[in-house]
Amino acid sequence: MTAPIYSSSFTPPGPKTFDPDEHLEHDVFHRIMVGAVSGFLLVGVIVFLGAPWAGLGAVSALGVGAFSGFWSGSISGGMVGGLTVIDRENAKLAQNDPDSAALH
């Protein structure tokens, strides 16, 4: 008699193991999202308000502001937000490591 390929009994996974980087991943994701939204709004509003000065109409200014906010503000804001958290974490790790003083 051959053994079945698939077992009919289900064994639940074991207890969740501790992940020391879980809080860091959450903080980085949160800061990326906050940075992306705030960068989009900041760049979008500045370009929208400055576009009529360059001679654009209201609808064109809105389009250029949204385009600039999406491609420039959200990308730059997300990048700065995420790197800020990672840089702070690296600075904390460097303070606790006696060998890192030789690298600075």
N, CA, C and O atoms as a GROMACS GRO file, in nm:
protein
  416
    1MET      N    1   0.083  -0.117   0.000
    1MET     CA    2   0.000   0.000   0.000
    1MET      C    3   0.089   0.125   0.000
    1MET      O    4   0.186   0.132   0.076
    2THR      N    5   0.058   0.221  -0.081
    2THR     CA    6   0.138   0.344  -0.090
    2THR      C    7   0.081   0.450   0.003
    2THR      O    8  -0.039   0.454   0.031
    3ALA      N    9   0.168   0.536   0.048
    3ALA     CA   10   0.127   0.645   0.137
    3ALA      C   11   0.061   0.755   0.055
    3ALA      O   12   0.104   0.782  -0.057
    4PRO      N   13  -0.042   0.820   0.109
    4PRO     CA   14  -0.106   0.929   0.034
    4PRO      C   15  -0.011   1.047   0.017
    4PRO      O   16   0.074   1.073   0.102
    5ILE      N   17  -0.028   1.117  -0.094
    5ILE     CA   18   0.056   1.233  -0.121
    5ILE      C   19   0.022   1.347  -0.026
    5ILE      O   20   0.112   1.413   0.027
    6TYR      N   21  -0.106   1.370  -0.004
    6TYR     CA   22  -0.150   1.478   0.083
    6TYR      C   23  -0.203   1.420   0.213
    6TYR      O   24  -0.283   1.327   0.212
    7SER      N   25  -0.159   1.475   0.323
    7SER     CA   26  -0.207   1.431   0.453
    7SER      C   27  -0.338   1.500   0.484
    7SER      O   28  -0.355   1.618   0.454
    8SER      N   29  -0.431   1.428   0.544
    8SER     CA   30  -0.561   1.487   0.574
    8SER      C   31  -0.560   1.557   0.709
    8SER      O   32  -0.652   1.634   0.738
    9SER      N   33  -0.460   1.534   0.791
    9SER     CA   34  -0.457   1.600   0.922
    9SER      C   35  -0.384   1.734   0.909
    9SER      O   36  -0.282   1.746   0.842
   10PHE      N   37  -0.441   1.832   0.974
   10PHE     CA   38  -0.383   1.966   0.971
   10PHE      C   39  -0.313   1.993   1.102
   10PHE      O   40  -0.372   1.978   1.209
   11THR      N   41  -0.188   2.031   1.095
   11THR     CA   42  -0.116   2.069   1.216
   11THR      C   43  -0.096   2.220   1.214
   11THR      O   44  -0.033   2.272   1.122
   12PRO      N   45  -0.147   2.290   1.314
   12PRO     CA   46  -0.132   2.435   1.314
   12PRO      C   47   0.014   2.473   1.334
   12PRO      O   48   0.091   2.397   1.393
   13PRO      N   49   0.052   2.588   1.285
   13PRO     CA   50   0.191   2.631   1.304
   13PRO      C   51   0.220   2.654   1.451
   13PRO      O   52   0.129   2.675   1.531
   14GLY      N   53   0.345   2.649   1.485
   14GLY     CA   54   0.387   2.668   1.624
   14GLY      C   55   0.368   2.811   1.670
   14GLY      O   56   0.312   2.894   1.597
   15PRO      N   57   0.413   2.840   1.789
   15PRO     CA   58   0.397   2.975   1.841
   15PRO      C   59   0.478   3.074   1.758
   15PRO      O   60   0.582   3.040   1.700
   16LYS      N   61   0.430   3.195   1.755
   16LYS     CA   62   0.498   3.298   1.677
   16LYS      C   63   0.632   3.329   1.742
   16LYS      O   64   0.640   3.352   1.863
   17THR      N   65   0.734   3.329   1.662
   17THR     CA   66   0.866   3.361   1.714
   17THR      C   67   0.884   3.512   1.717
   17THR      O   68   0.817   3.585   1.644
   18PHE      N   69   0.973   3.557   1.800
   18PHE     CA   70   0.999   3.700   1.814
   18PHE      C   71   1.081   3.749   1.696
   18PHE      O   72   1.183   3.689   1.661
   19ASP      N   73   1.037   3.856   1.636
   19ASP     CA   74   1.109   3.918   1.525
   19ASP      C   75   1.159   4.054   1.572
   19ASP      O   76   1.079   4.146   1.589
   20PRO      N   77   1.290   4.068   1.594
   20PRO     CA   78   1.340   4.196   1.648
   20PRO      C   79   1.324   4.312   1.551
   20PRO      O   80   1.326   4.428   1.593
   21ASP      N   81   1.310   4.284   1.423
   21ASP     CA   82   1.297   4.392   1.325
   21ASP      C   83   1.152   4.427   1.294
   21ASP      O   84   1.126   4.511   1.208
   22GLU      N   85   1.057   4.363   1.362
   22GLU     CA   86   0.917   4.387   1.331
   22GLU      C   87   0.877   4.533   1.357
   22GLU      O   88   0.808   4.593   1.276
   23HIS      N   89   0.921   4.588   1.470
   23HIS     CA   90   0.887   4.728   1.498
   23HIS      C   91   0.954   4.822   1.399
   23HIS      O   92   0.896   4.923   1.361
   24LEU      N   93   1.075   4.788   1.358
   24LEU     CA   94   1.146   4.872   1.262
   24LEU      C   95   1.074   4.872   1.127
   24LEU      O   96   1.060   4.976   1.064
   25GLU      N   97   1.030   4.755   1.083
   25GLU     CA   98   0.957   4.746   0.956
   25GLU      C   99   0.828   4.826   0.961
   25GLU      O  100   0.792   4.894   0.864
   26HIS      N  101   0.758   4.819   1.074
   26HIS     CA  102   0.634   4.896   1.089
   26HIS      C  103   0.663   5.045   1.087
   26HIS      O  104   0.593   5.122   1.021
   27ASP      N  105   0.767   5.087   1.160
   27ASP     CA  106   0.801   5.229   1.165
   27ASP      C  107   0.843   5.281   1.028
   27ASP      O  108   0.804   5.391   0.988
   28VAL      N  109   0.922   5.202   0.956
   28VAL     CA  110   0.965   5.245   0.822
   28VAL      C  111   0.846   5.258   0.729
   28VAL      O  112   0.834   5.357   0.657
   29PHE      N  113   0.757   5.159   0.729
   29PHE     CA  114   0.639   5.165   0.643
   29PHE      C  115   0.552   5.285   0.679
   29PHE      O  116   0.502   5.355   0.591
   30HIS      N  117   0.532   5.308   0.809
   30HIS     CA  118   0.449   5.420   0.852
   30HIS      C  119   0.509   5.553   0.807
   30HIS      O  120   0.438   5.640   0.756
   31ARG      N  121   0.639   5.570   0.826
   31ARG     CA  122   0.704   5.695   0.787
   31ARG      C  123   0.707   5.714   0.636
   31ARG      O  124   0.698   5.826   0.587
   32ILE      N  125   0.720   5.605   0.562
   32ILE     CA  126   0.714   5.616   0.416
   32ILE      C  127   0.578   5.666   0.372
   32ILE      O  128   0.568   5.753   0.286
   33MET      N  129   0.472   5.612   0.431
   33MET     CA  130   0.337   5.654   0.393
   33MET      C  131   0.311   5.799   0.433
   33MET      O  132   0.254   5.876   0.355
   34VAL      N  133   0.351   5.837   0.554
   34VAL     CA  134   0.333   5.976   0.598
   34VAL      C  135   0.415   6.070   0.510
   34VAL      O  136   0.366   6.176   0.471
   35GLY      N  137   0.538   6.033   0.480
   35GLY     CA  138   0.622   6.117   0.395
   35GLY      C  139   0.568   6.129   0.254
   35GLY      O  140   0.576   6.236   0.194
   36ALA      N  141   0.514   6.020   0.200
   36ALA     CA  142   0.460   6.024   0.064
   36ALA      C  143   0.337   6.114   0.056
   36ALA      O  144   0.324   6.194  -0.037
   37VAL      N  145   0.248   6.102   0.153
   37VAL     CA  146   0.126   6.185   0.151
   37VAL      C  147   0.160   6.331   0.175
   37VAL      O  148   0.110   6.418   0.104
   38SER      N  149   0.245   6.359   0.273
   38SER     CA  150   0.279   6.498   0.300
   38SER      C  151   0.362   6.558   0.187
   38SER      O  152   0.346   6.676   0.155
   39GLY      N  153   0.450   6.480   0.126
   39GLY     CA  154   0.526   6.530   0.011
   39GLY      C  155   0.437   6.559  -0.108
   39GLY      O  156   0.455   6.660  -0.176
   40PHE      N  157   0.340   6.471  -0.133
   40PHE     CA  158   0.244   6.495  -0.241
   40PHE      C  159   0.167   6.624  -0.218
   40PHE      O  160   0.155   6.707  -0.308
   41LEU      N  161   0.116   6.642  -0.097
   41LEU     CA  162   0.039   6.763  -0.068
   41LEU      C  163   0.125   6.888  -0.074
   41LEU      O  164   0.083   6.989  -0.129
   42LEU      N  165   0.244   6.883  -0.018
   42LEU     CA  166   0.331   7.000  -0.015
   42LEU      C  167   0.370   7.043  -0.156
   42LEU      O  168   0.353   7.159  -0.193
   43VAL      N  169   0.423   6.952  -0.234
   43VAL     CA  170   0.466   6.986  -0.370
   43VAL      C  171   0.347   7.020  -0.458
   43VAL      O  172   0.352   7.115  -0.536
   44GLY      N  173   0.238   6.944  -0.445
   44GLY     CA  174   0.120   6.970  -0.526
   44GLY      C  175   0.062   7.108  -0.502
   44GLY      O  176   0.026   7.177  -0.597
   45VAL      N  177   0.053   7.147  -0.376
   45VAL     CA  178  -0.003   7.280  -0.344
   45VAL      C  179   0.091   7.390  -0.388
   45VAL      O  180   0.045   7.491  -0.442
   46ILE      N  181   0.220   7.374  -0.368
   46ILE     CA  182   0.314   7.478  -0.410
   46ILE      C  183   0.311   7.497  -0.560
   46ILE      O  184   0.308   7.610  -0.609
   47VAL      N  185   0.311   7.388  -0.635
   47VAL     CA  186   0.307   7.399  -0.781
   47VAL      C  187   0.173   7.453  -0.827
   47VAL      O  188   0.167   7.533  -0.920
   48PHE      N  189   0.064   7.410  -0.764
   48PHE     CA  190  -0.069   7.459  -0.800
   48PHE      C  191  -0.080   7.610  -0.777
   48PHE      O  192  -0.138   7.681  -0.859
   49LEU      N  193  -0.024   7.658  -0.668
   49LEU     CA  194  -0.031   7.801  -0.640
   49LEU      C  195   0.068   7.881  -0.725
   49LEU      O  196   0.043   7.998  -0.754
   50GLY      N  197   0.177   7.820  -0.766
   50GLY     CA  198   0.276   7.891  -0.847
   50GLY      C  199   0.249   7.886  -0.996
   50GLY      O  200   0.302   7.968  -1.071
   51ALA      N  201   0.168   7.791  -1.041
   51ALA     CA  202   0.143   7.775  -1.185
   51ALA      C  203   0.069   7.893  -1.246
   51ALA      O  204   0.103   7.931  -1.359
   52PRO      N  205  -0.030   7.956  -1.181
   52PRO     CA  206  -0.094   8.074  -1.242
   52PRO      C  207   0.004   8.189  -1.261
   52PRO      O  208  -0.011   8.269  -1.353
   53TRP      N  209   0.103   8.199  -1.175
   53TRP     CA  210   0.205   8.302  -1.191
   53TRP      C  211   0.284   8.281  -1.320
   53TRP      O  212   0.333   8.376  -1.380
   54ALA      N  213   0.295   8.154  -1.363
   54ALA     CA  214   0.363   8.122  -1.488
   54ALA      C  215   0.270   8.131  -1.608
   54ALA      O  216   0.313   8.107  -1.721
   55GLY      N  217   0.143   8.166  -1.586
   55GLY     CA  218   0.051   8.187  -1.696
   55GLY      C  219  -0.043   8.072  -1.724
   55GLY      O  220  -0.111   8.074  -1.827
   56LEU      N  221  -0.052   7.973  -1.638
   56LEU     CA  222  -0.143   7.861  -1.659
   56LEU      C  223  -0.280   7.891  -1.600
   56LEU      O  224  -0.293   7.969  -1.506
   57GLY      N  225  -0.382   7.829  -1.658
   57GLY     CA  226  -0.517   7.842  -1.606
   57GLY      C  227  -0.536   7.753  -1.484
   57GLY      O  228  -0.445   7.679  -1.445
   58ALA      N  229  -0.655   7.759  -1.424
   58ALA     CA  230  -0.681   7.686  -1.301
   58ALA      C  231  -0.678   7.534  -1.322
   58ALA      O  232  -0.621   7.461  -1.241
   59VAL      N  233  -0.738   7.487  -1.432
   59VAL     CA  234  -0.742   7.342  -1.458
   59VAL      C  235  -0.602   7.291  -1.491
   59VAL      O  236  -0.562   7.184  -1.444
   60SER      N  237  -0.529   7.366  -1.570
   60SER     CA  238  -0.391   7.326  -1.603
   60SER      C  239  -0.303   7.328  -1.479
   60SER      O  240  -0.218   7.241  -1.461
   61ALA      N  241  -0.323   7.428  -1.394
   61ALA     CA  242  -0.245   7.436  -1.270
   61ALA      C  243  -0.274   7.318  -1.179
   61ALA      O  244  -0.184   7.264  -1.114
   62LEU      N  245  -0.401   7.277  -1.175
   62LEU     CA  246  -0.438   7.161  -1.095
   62LEU      C  247  -0.372   7.034  -1.150
   62LEU      O  248  -0.323   6.951  -1.073
   63GLY      N  249  -0.372   7.019  -1.281
   63GLY     CA  250  -0.310   6.902  -1.343
   63GLY      C  251  -0.160   6.898  -1.321
   63GLY      O  252  -0.104   6.793  -1.288
   64VAL      N  253  -0.094   7.011  -1.340
   64VAL     CA  254   0.051   7.016  -1.320
   64VAL      C  255   0.085   6.995  -1.172
   64VAL      O  256   0.184   6.929  -1.140
   65GLY      N  257   0.003   7.050  -1.083
   65GLY     CA  258   0.026   7.031  -0.940
   65GLY      C  259   0.011   6.885  -0.899
   65GLY      O  260   0.092   6.833  -0.822
   66ALA      N  261  -0.093   6.818  -0.952
   66ALA     CA  262  -0.114   6.677  -0.919
   66ALA      C  263  -0.002   6.591  -0.977
   66ALA      O  264   0.047   6.499  -0.911
   67PHE      N  265   0.039   6.620  -1.100
   67PHE     CA  266   0.147   6.546  -1.163
   67PHE      C  267   0.278   6.563  -1.086
   67PHE      O  268   0.347   6.465  -1.056
   68SER      N  269   0.310   6.686  -1.053
   68SER     CA  270   0.434   6.713  -0.979
   68SER      C  271   0.429   6.654  -0.839
   68SER      O  272   0.528   6.599  -0.790
   69GLY      N  273   0.314   6.667  -0.775
   69GLY     CA  274   0.301   6.611  -0.641
   69GLY      C  275   0.317   6.461  -0.638
   69GLY      O  276   0.380   6.406  -0.548
   70PHE      N  277   0.261   6.394  -0.739
   70PHE     CA  278   0.271   6.248  -0.743
   70PHE      C  279   0.413   6.203  -0.773
   70PHE      O  280   0.469   6.121  -0.701
   71TRP      N  281   0.472   6.256  -0.879
   71TRP     CA  282   0.602   6.206  -0.923
   71TRP      C  283   0.719   6.263  -0.844
   71TRP      O  284   0.822   6.197  -0.832
   72SER      N  285   0.706   6.381  -0.790
   72SER     CA  286   0.817   6.439  -0.717
   72SER      C  287   0.794   6.432  -0.567
   72SER      O  288   0.880   6.383  -0.492
   73GLY      N  289   0.680   6.482  -0.523
   73GLY     CA  290   0.655   6.491  -0.379
   73GLY      C  291   0.641   6.358  -0.310
   73GLY      O  292   0.702   6.335  -0.206
   74SER      N  293   0.560   6.268  -0.367
   74SER     CA  294   0.537   6.141  -0.299
   74SER      C  295   0.661   6.053  -0.298
   74SER      O  296   0.689   5.986  -0.199
   75ILE      N  297   0.735   6.054  -0.406
   75ILE     CA  298   0.856   5.971  -0.412
   75ILE      C  299   0.963   6.025  -0.318
   75ILE      O  300   1.024   5.950  -0.242
   76SER      N  301   0.987   6.155  -0.324
   76SER     CA  302   1.090   6.215  -0.238
   76SER      C  303   1.049   6.210  -0.091
   76SER      O  304   1.131   6.178  -0.005
   77GLY      N  305   0.923   6.239  -0.063
   77GLY     CA  306   0.876   6.235   0.076
   77GLY      C  307   0.883   6.096   0.134
   77GLY      O  308   0.923   6.079   0.249
   78GLY      N  309   0.844   5.996   0.057
   78GLY     CA  310   0.852   5.858   0.105
   78GLY      C  311   0.995   5.814   0.129
   78GLY      O  312   1.024   5.745   0.226
   79MET      N  313   1.084   5.854   0.039
   79MET     CA  314   1.224   5.817   0.054
   79MET      C  315   1.285   5.883   0.178
   79MET      O  316   1.355   5.817   0.255
   80VAL      N  317   1.259   6.010   0.197
   80VAL     CA  318   1.313   6.079   0.314
   80VAL      C  319   1.253   6.024   0.443
   80VAL      O  320   1.324   6.006   0.542
   81GLY      N  321   1.123   5.996   0.442
   81GLY     CA  322   1.059   5.941   0.560
   81GLY      C  323   1.116   5.806   0.600
   81GLY      O  324   1.142   5.783   0.718
   82GLY      N  325   1.134   5.718   0.504
   82GLY     CA  326   1.188   5.586   0.534
   82GLY      C  327   1.334   5.590   0.576
   82GLY      O  328   1.374   5.520   0.669
   83LEU      N  329   1.413   5.671   0.510
   83LEU     CA  330   1.555   5.678   0.543
   83LEU      C  331   1.580   5.743   0.678
   83LEU      O  332   1.680   5.713   0.743
   84THR      N  333   1.490   5.831   0.721
   84THR     CA  334   1.506   5.892   0.852
   84THR      C  335   1.499   5.788   0.963
   84THR      O  336   1.580   5.790   1.055
   85VAL      N  337   1.403   5.697   0.953
   85VAL     CA  338   1.389   5.592   1.054
   85VAL      C  339   1.510   5.498   1.051
   85VAL      O  340   1.563   5.462   1.156
   86ILE      N  341   1.553   5.459   0.933
   86ILE     CA  342   1.666   5.368   0.921
   86ILE      C  343   1.794   5.433   0.973
   86ILE      O  344   1.875   5.367   1.038
   87ASP      N  345   1.812   5.562   0.945
   87ASP     CA  346   1.931   5.632   0.992
   87ASP      C  347   1.932   5.643   1.144
   87ASP      O  348   2.037   5.628   1.207
   88ARG      N  349   1.817   5.670   1.204
   88ARG     CA  350   1.809   5.675   1.350
   88ARG      C  351   1.840   5.539   1.412
   88ARG      O  352   1.909   5.530   1.514
   89GLU      N  353   1.789   5.434   1.351
   89GLU     CA  354   1.814   5.299   1.403
   89GLU      C  355   1.963   5.264   1.391
   89GLU      O  356   2.020   5.204   1.482
   90ASN      N  357   2.026   5.302   1.281
   90ASN     CA  358   2.169   5.276   1.265
   90ASN      C  359   2.251   5.356   1.367
   90ASN      O  360   2.352   5.307   1.416
   91ALA      N  361   2.208   5.478   1.398
   91ALA     CA  362   2.278   5.558   1.498
   91ALA      C  363   2.267   5.495   1.636
   91ALA      O  364   2.364   5.496   1.712
   92LYS      N  365   2.150   5.439   1.669
   92LYS     CA  366   2.133   5.370   1.798
   92LYS      C  367   2.222   5.246   1.805
   92LYS      O  368   2.284   5.219   1.908
   93LEU      N  369   2.229   5.172   1.695
   93LEU     CA  370   2.313   5.052   1.694
   93LEU      C  371   2.461   5.089   1.704
   93LEU      O  372   2.538   5.018   1.768
   94ALA      N  373   2.500   5.200   1.643
   94ALA     CA  374   2.640   5.242   1.647
   94ALA      C  375   2.679   5.287   1.788
   94ALA      O  376   2.794   5.271   1.827
   95GLN      N  377   2.585   5.344   1.863
   95GLN     CA  378   2.615   5.385   2.000
   95GLN      C  379   2.642   5.264   2.090
   95GLN      O  380   2.725   5.271   2.181
   96ASN      N  381   2.573   5.155   2.064
   96ASN     CA  382   2.587   5.036   2.148
   96ASN      C  383   2.703   4.947   2.106
   96ASN      O  384   2.736   4.852   2.178
   97ASP      N  385   2.766   4.974   1.993
   97ASP     CA  386   2.873   4.889   1.942
   97ASP      C  387   3.007   4.958   1.965
   97ASP      O  388   3.032   5.063   1.905
   98PRO      N  389   3.095   4.904   2.050
   98PRO     CA  390   3.223   4.971   2.076
   98PRO      C  391   3.316   4.971   1.954
   98PRO      O  392   3.402   5.059   1.943
   99ASP      N  393   3.300   4.877   1.863
   99ASP     CA  394   3.386   4.873   1.745
   99ASP      C  395   3.349   4.979   1.643
   99ASP      O  396   3.430   5.012   1.556
  100SER      N  397   3.228   5.033   1.651
  100SER     CA  398   3.187   5.131   1.551
  100SER      C  399   3.255   5.265   1.571
  100SER      O  400   3.258   5.347   1.478
  101ALA      N  401   3.310   5.292   1.690
  101ALA     CA  402   3.379   5.419   1.714
  101ALA      C  403   3.504   5.430   1.628
  101ALA      O  404   3.544   5.540   1.590
  102ALA      N  405   3.565   5.317   1.598
  102ALA     CA  406   3.684   5.319   1.513
  102ALA      C  407   3.651   5.353   1.369
  102ALA      O  408   3.737   5.399   1.294
  103LEU      N  409   3.526   5.330   1.330
  103LEU     CA  410   3.487   5.357   1.192
  103LEU      C  411   3.456   5.504   1.168
  103LEU      O  412   3.455   5.549   1.053
  104HIS      N  413   3.431   5.580   1.274
  104HIS     CA  414   3.392   5.721   1.255
  104HIS      C  415   3.509   5.811   1.260
  104HIS      O  416   3.494   5.933   1.246
   0.00000   0.00000   0.00000
